[in-house]
Amino acid sequence: MKILIIGGSNSLLKDGYVTHLAQSLQGYVEPEIVQISVGATTSLSAIGRLYETYASTSVAPVDVVLYEYSINDTGHFAPRPGGADSWLFCFHLLLKTAAQLYPTAVFVPLVLAQQQHFSSTAPHPIYDAQLRAFNELALPVIDVRAALSALFLGRAPAWLYRDPAHYDTPHATSIVGAIVAQRLLTLKAQNAEPLAATAARLQAVSPFAGLQAMYLPGVNLQQFTSGPVQRGHTGNRLMQLDYLRMLPGSRLELNSEMFPLALFLKSDPQHDALQLELGSDDGLAFNARVATRHADTETLPFVYSSIPLPLLWSHSLLRPYGASRLAVSVPEQAGGAQTGFDCYAGGRPDAPERHLDLVGVLMLTEAR
């Protein structure tokens, strides 16, 4: 059984639920885990990872796409008015992307919960929206939140969480891994519906069915740049990334019939800020210096993440998507007043070199 896991940091923990999932499956099927998860970001980053890793994971068909982003998306969207609608938008885009790349796989959402939201009896706008969306599409959701809440009568044992957002004890991860394994074996026996069929049903019910997406790798955009830029590649035990490094004085300009929804970055301690200029035919004119150093670069050499552009000037990702004029540049001078998305901060004043490592851009347009 080949399982593609696209999730947050709980899917990446050493000796986490993924380890116990593989151990639980042994003897029933031969598990092959393809890990493309990233932490501390939204489902938009999951879309980027699907596109970026497809060439390396398509040697053989994928049996299951396991989607674990409930904690991440709750953290980013719950504080924003209309956050449930923005989450649904991200999820439908991701599901369409997964169906395009892996049409024969079974799509399985995995619902985990922050410690403060452990009890499934307490209403919560994002978790409730997730379950509604999964049920509307008859997806075989694995609701670990509900299972553990029922088992422990709505009160999380002290040993279940390492911190407010991570199931990181051997007891917790072995339970979660076994729950996931049992459900995947059941789905295999039932010949669960493939993504191609799920996507066809999605088109009939989605309010975003008319949207078309295109992912542009950063290294393919060099022809639209001026100033000092260079291609780069890096990796670690989790991922390999190609990127376009933009140095101070460089500029990328895209005039397109599409609208840029998100920038995907390889952020490191040398990141500071980009100057973003974005206009559209419906009157949008946004010009701001945007922070690009991810907070987790305090402890990690680099972090893969994304910046959802509409959240820089509004609370919602929903807007008309059409022709746009995008310019991204790296200012000659560091610092200055900056705006930023959740996990991003300004650059370090002692950074020996400043740059922007652009991995990709997700573009959208309304079908006409």
C-alpha positions as CSV (number, residue, x, y, z in Angstrom):
1,M,0.0,0.0,0.0
2,K,1.6,3.3,-1.2
3,I,0.5,6.1,1.1
4,L,1.2,9.8,0.2
5,I,1.0,11.8,3.4
6,I,0.4,15.5,3.0
7,G,0.1,17.1,6.4
8,G,1.4,19.3,9.1
9,S,4.0,18.9,11.8
10,N,2.2,16.0,13.5
11,S,2.9,14.0,10.4
12,L,6.6,14.7,10.6
13,L,7.3,14.0,14.3
14,K,10.1,11.5,15.0
15,D,8.4,8.3,16.3
16,G,5.1,10.0,15.5
17,Y,1.8,8.5,14.3
18,V,3.3,7.9,10.8
19,T,5.9,5.5,12.3
20,H,3.2,3.6,14.2
21,L,0.9,3.6,11.2
22,A,3.6,1.8,9.2
23,Q,4.2,-0.7,12.1
24,S,0.5,-1.4,12.5
25,L,0.1,-2.2,8.7
26,Q,3.0,-4.7,8.7
27,G,1.8,-8.2,8.2
28,Y,-1.4,-7.0,6.5
29,V,0.0,-5.0,3.6
30,E,3.5,-3.9,2.7
31,P,3.4,-0.1,3.5
32,E,5.3,2.4,1.4
33,I,5.2,5.9,2.9
34,V,5.7,8.9,0.7
35,Q,6.2,11.9,2.9
36,I,5.6,15.4,1.5
37,S,4.3,17.1,4.7
38,V,5.3,20.5,5.9
39,G,4.6,22.1,9.3
40,A,3.4,25.6,10.5
41,T,1.5,26.5,7.3
42,T,-1.9,26.1,5.6
43,S,-3.4,23.8,3.0
44,L,-2.1,26.2,0.3
45,S,1.4,24.9,1.0
46,A,0.0,21.4,0.6
47,I,-1.1,22.3,-2.9
48,G,2.5,23.5,-3.7
49,R,4.0,20.3,-2.3
50,L,1.7,18.2,-4.5
51,Y,2.8,19.9,-7.7
52,E,6.5,20.1,-6.7
53,T,6.8,16.4,-5.7
54,Y,4.6,14.8,-8.4
55,A,7.5,13.9,-10.7
56,S,9.3,12.0,-7.9
57,T,6.3,10.2,-6.6
58,S,4.6,9.1,-9.8
59,V,6.8,6.1,-10.6
60,A,4.0,3.8,-9.3
61,P,0.3,4.7,-8.6
62,V,-0.4,6.0,-5.1
63,D,-3.1,4.1,-3.3
64,V,-4.0,6.6,-0.6
65,V,-3.6,10.4,-0.2
66,L,-3.7,11.0,3.6
67,Y,-4.5,14.7,4.3
68,E,-3.7,15.9,7.8
69,Y,-4.1,19.7,8.0
70,S,-7.0,20.2,10.5
71,I,-4.8,21.7,13.2
72,N,-2.8,23.9,10.9
73,D,-5.8,25.3,9.1
74,T,-7.7,25.9,12.3
75,G,-4.8,27.9,13.7
76,H,-4.5,30.1,10.6
77,F,-8.2,30.6,9.6
78,A,-10.2,30.4,12.9
79,P,-9.0,33.9,14.1
80,R,-10.2,35.5,10.8
81,P,-13.8,36.5,10.1
82,G,-15.1,34.2,7.4
83,G,-12.2,31.8,8.1
84,A,-14.3,28.7,7.4
85,D,-15.1,29.9,3.9
86,S,-11.3,30.5,3.2
87,W,-10.6,27.1,4.5
88,L,-13.2,25.5,2.2
89,F,-11.7,27.3,-0.7
90,C,-8.2,26.0,0.1
91,F,-9.6,22.5,0.6
92,H,-11.5,22.4,-2.7
93,L,-8.4,23.6,-4.6
94,L,-6.3,21.0,-2.9
95,L,-8.8,18.2,-3.7
96,K,-8.9,19.2,-7.4
97,T,-5.1,19.2,-7.5
98,A,-4.8,15.8,-5.9
99,A,-7.4,14.4,-8.3
100,Q,-5.5,15.8,-11.3
101,L,-2.3,14.2,-10.2
102,Y,-3.4,11.0,-8.5
103,P,-6.9,10.2,-10.0
104,T,-6.8,6.5,-8.9
105,A,-5.9,7.2,-5.2
106,V,-8.4,7.3,-2.3
107,F,-8.4,10.7,-0.6
108,V,-8.6,10.3,3.2
109,P,-8.8,13.3,5.5
110,L,-7.4,12.9,9.0
111,V,-8.8,15.1,11.7
112,L,-6.5,15.9,14.7
113,A,-7.2,18.6,17.2
114,Q,-5.3,21.1,19.3
115,Q,-5.4,20.4,23.0
116,Q,-7.8,23.3,23.7
117,H,-10.2,21.8,21.1
118,F,-9.9,18.2,22.3
119,S,-13.5,17.7,23.1
120,S,-15.6,17.1,20.0
121,T,-18.8,18.1,21.8
122,A,-17.8,21.8,21.8
123,P,-18.8,23.6,18.6
124,H,-15.9,25.1,16.6
125,P,-16.4,26.9,13.3
126,I,-13.4,25.4,11.5
127,Y,-13.6,21.8,12.7
128,D,-17.4,21.9,12.1
129,A,-16.8,23.2,8.5
130,Q,-14.2,20.5,7.9
131,L,-16.6,17.7,8.9
132,R,-19.4,19.2,6.9
133,A,-17.2,19.4,3.8
134,F,-15.9,15.9,4.2
135,N,-19.4,14.5,4.7
136,E,-20.9,16.4,1.8
137,L,-18.4,14.6,-0.5
138,A,-18.8,11.3,1.3
139,L,-15.0,11.2,2.0
140,P,-13.8,8.4,4.3
141,V,-12.7,10.8,7.1
142,I,-10.7,9.4,10.0
143,D,-11.9,11.6,12.9
144,V,-9.3,11.0,15.6
145,R,-10.6,14.0,17.5
146,A,-14.0,12.4,17.9
147,A,-12.5,8.9,18.7
148,L,-10.2,10.2,21.4
149,S,-12.8,12.6,22.8
150,A,-15.3,9.7,23.2
151,L,-12.6,7.4,24.6
152,F,-11.5,9.8,27.3
153,L,-14.9,11.4,28.0
154,G,-14.0,14.8,26.6
155,R,-10.9,15.3,28.8
156,A,-7.5,14.9,27.3
157,P,-5.1,12.8,29.5
158,A,-2.0,14.6,30.7
159,W,0.2,12.3,28.6
160,L,-1.5,12.8,25.3
161,Y,0.0,16.1,24.1
162,R,3.6,17.3,24.3
163,D,2.4,20.9,23.8
164,P,-0.9,22.5,22.7
165,A,-0.7,21.3,19.1
166,H,1.3,18.0,19.0
167,Y,0.4,14.4,19.9
168,D,4.0,13.5,20.7
169,T,4.2,10.7,23.3
170,P,4.5,7.0,22.5
171,H,1.1,6.3,24.0
172,A,-0.6,8.9,21.9
173,T,1.1,8.3,18.6
174,S,0.7,4.5,18.8
175,I,-3.1,5.0,19.4
176,V,-3.4,7.4,16.5
177,G,-1.3,5.2,14.2
178,A,-3.4,2.2,15.0
179,I,-6.7,4.0,14.3
180,V,-5.4,5.2,10.9
181,A,-4.1,1.8,10.0
182,Q,-7.4,0.1,10.9
183,R,-9.4,2.5,8.7
184,L,-7.0,2.2,5.7
185,L,-7.2,-1.6,5.8
186,T,-11.0,-1.3,5.8
187,L,-11.0,1.1,2.9
188,K,-8.7,-1.3,1.0
189,A,-11.1,-4.2,1.5
190,Q,-14.0,-2.0,0.5
191,N,-12.4,-0.8,-2.8
192,A,-13.1,2.8,-1.7
193,E,-13.9,5.5,-4.3
194,P,-11.0,6.9,-6.3
195,L,-10.2,10.6,-6.4
196,A,-11.4,10.9,-10.0
197,A,-14.9,10.0,-8.9
198,T,-14.7,12.3,-5.9
199,A,-13.6,15.2,-8.0
200,A,-16.5,14.7,-10.4
201,R,-18.9,15.0,-7.5
202,L,-16.9,18.0,-6.2
203,Q,-17.5,19.9,-9.4
204,A,-21.2,19.5,-9.0
205,V,-21.4,21.0,-5.5
206,S,-18.4,23.3,-5.1
207,P,-18.9,27.1,-5.2
208,F,-15.4,27.3,-6.6
209,A,-15.9,24.8,-9.5
210,G,-15.3,27.5,-12.1
211,L,-11.8,28.3,-10.8
212,Q,-8.7,27.1,-12.7
213,A,-5.3,26.9,-11.1
214,M,-1.8,26.9,-12.5
215,Y,1.4,26.4,-10.5
216,L,4.5,28.2,-11.8
217,P,7.8,26.9,-10.4
218,G,10.1,29.7,-9.4
219,V,13.0,28.4,-11.6
220,N,10.7,28.8,-14.7
221,L,10.2,32.5,-14.0
222,Q,13.8,33.7,-14.5
223,Q,12.9,35.0,-17.9
224,F,10.5,37.5,-16.3
225,T,13.2,38.9,-13.9
226,S,15.7,41.7,-14.0
227,G,18.7,42.3,-11.8
228,P,20.7,39.7,-9.9
229,V,19.0,36.3,-9.8
230,Q,20.2,32.8,-9.8
231,R,18.8,29.3,-9.7
232,G,19.4,27.2,-6.6
233,H,18.7,23.8,-5.1
234,T,18.7,22.6,-1.5
235,G,17.3,19.7,0.5
236,N,17.1,17.9,3.8
237,R,15.8,14.5,5.0
238,L,12.2,15.7,4.2
239,M,12.4,17.5,0.9
240,Q,14.4,18.6,-2.1
241,L,13.6,22.1,-3.4
242,D,14.5,24.0,-6.6
243,Y,14.2,27.8,-6.2
244,L,15.0,31.1,-7.8
245,R,17.2,33.2,-5.6
246,M,16.5,36.9,-5.9
247,L,19.2,39.3,-4.5
248,P,18.8,43.0,-3.6
249,G,18.0,45.0,-6.7
250,S,16.2,42.1,-8.5
251,R,12.7,42.3,-9.7
252,L,10.1,39.8,-11.1
253,E,7.2,41.1,-13.2
254,L,4.2,39.0,-14.3
255,N,1.3,40.5,-16.3
256,S,-1.2,37.7,-16.7
257,E,-4.8,36.8,-17.3
258,M,-4.6,35.0,-14.0
259,F,-4.4,36.3,-10.4
260,P,-1.6,35.3,-7.9
261,L,-3.1,33.5,-4.9
262,A,0.1,32.6,-3.1
263,L,3.9,32.8,-3.1
264,F,5.8,29.7,-2.1
265,L,9.2,30.3,-0.4
266,K,12.2,28.6,0.9
267,S,12.7,30.9,3.9
268,D,16.0,31.0,5.8
269,P,17.8,33.4,8.2
270,Q,19.0,35.6,5.4
271,H,15.5,36.4,4.3
272,D,14.2,39.9,5.1
273,A,11.4,41.3,3.0
274,L,10.1,41.6,-0.6
275,Q,8.4,44.6,-2.1
276,L,5.0,43.5,-3.4
277,E,3.1,45.5,-6.1
278,L,-0.2,43.9,-7.2
279,G,-3.0,45.4,-9.3
280,S,-6.0,44.0,-11.0
281,D,-8.8,45.1,-13.4
282,D,-11.3,45.2,-10.6
283,G,-9.5,48.1,-8.9
284,L,-7.1,46.4,-6.5
285,A,-3.9,48.4,-6.0
286,F,-1.6,47.0,-3.3
287,N,1.9,48.0,-2.6
288,A,3.7,47.0,0.6
289,R,7.0,45.6,1.9
290,V,6.2,42.0,3.1
291,A,8.2,40.1,5.6
292,T,9.6,36.8,4.3
293,R,11.7,35.3,7.2
294,H,9.7,32.5,8.7
295,A,9.8,32.4,12.5
296,D,10.9,28.8,12.6
297,T,14.2,29.8,11.0
298,E,15.3,30.6,14.5
299,T,15.9,26.9,15.0
300,L,15.9,25.4,11.4
301,P,18.3,26.1,8.5
302,F,15.3,26.7,6.2
303,V,11.6,26.5,6.2
304,Y,9.2,25.8,3.3
305,S,6.0,27.7,3.5
306,S,3.7,30.0,1.6
307,I,2.2,33.5,1.8
308,P,-1.5,33.7,0.9
309,L,-1.5,37.1,-0.8
310,P,-5.1,38.2,-0.2
311,L,-4.6,37.7,3.6
312,L,-2.0,40.6,3.4
313,W,-4.8,43.1,2.9
314,S,-8.0,41.3,4.0
315,H,-9.3,38.6,6.2
316,S,-10.5,36.4,3.4
317,L,-9.0,34.5,0.4
318,L,-12.2,35.0,-1.6
319,R,-12.2,37.7,-4.2
320,P,-12.6,37.9,-8.0
321,Y,-9.7,36.1,-9.8
322,G,-8.8,37.6,-13.1
323,A,-6.1,39.5,-14.9
324,S,-3.4,41.0,-12.7
325,R,-0.1,42.8,-12.7
326,L,2.3,41.4,-10.2
327,A,5.8,42.7,-9.3
328,V,8.0,41.2,-6.6
329,S,11.3,42.9,-5.9
330,V,14.0,42.6,-3.2
331,P,14.7,46.1,-1.8
332,E,18.3,47.4,-1.9
333,Q,18.0,48.5,1.8
334,A,17.0,46.2,4.6
335,G,14.3,46.8,7.2
336,G,11.6,49.4,6.9
337,A,8.0,49.1,7.8
338,Q,6.7,45.6,6.9
339,T,3.4,43.7,6.8
340,G,3.4,40.0,7.1
341,F,1.4,36.8,7.2
342,D,1.1,34.9,10.5
343,C,4.5,33.1,10.9
344,Y,6.7,35.6,9.1
345,A,8.9,38.3,10.8
346,G,11.4,40.9,9.7
347,G,15.0,40.1,8.9
348,R,17.8,40.0,11.3
349,P,19.9,43.2,11.4
350,D,23.2,41.1,11.4
351,A,22.3,38.9,8.4
352,P,25.5,38.6,6.3
353,E,23.5,38.4,3.1
354,R,19.9,39.2,2.1
355,H,17.9,37.3,-0.5
356,L,14.5,35.9,-1.4
357,D,14.3,32.2,-2.4
358,L,11.1,31.9,-4.5
359,V,9.9,28.3,-5.0
360,G,6.7,28.9,-6.9
361,V,3.6,31.0,-7.5
362,L,0.0,29.7,-7.5
363,M,-2.1,31.5,-10.1
364,L,-5.9,31.4,-10.4
365,T,-8.5,32.5,-12.9
366,E,-12.2,32.3,-13.2
367,A,-13.4,30.1,-16.1
368,R,-15.3,32.0,-18.8
